[in-house]
Amino acid sequence: MRAFNRYILFLVLAAFAINTAIAFVAPNDLTVFFTANVLAFLVITVLHAYLNPRARQSLNAIGIVLFGGFLVIVILKAVDVLSKK
C-alpha cells in the first residue's frame, strides 16, 4: 500500500471513529465535531510527514486553514466564557 493511500485510510478511519463517538456524547455541538476532526487531521498529517514534497505542501496549506478555524472557535468560546461573569 502506498504512503498516500495509507494516509487517506487513516484519515477515514479516524474520522469515522471520532464522529461515531461524538455522536453518542454531544450530538448537537458542531464545534466539538470540527475541533476533534481538525486535531485528528493535524496529528495524522504530522505522522505521515514522509509524503512527497508537493503533497506535503498542499496538506500544510489545508492544515493552516483548518488550524485558523480551530483558533476562531477557541477565541469565540473564550470570549463567551469571559463575558458570562
SULZIVEN-V526738 format. One record per helix or strand of 3 or more residues. SS is the DSSP state (2 for helix, 1 for strand). FROM is the first residue (numbers start at 1). LEN is the number of residues. If there is no record, write none. Layout:
[[SS;FROM;LEN] [SS;FROM;LEN]]
This chain:
[[2;3;23] [2;30;18] [2;53;31]]
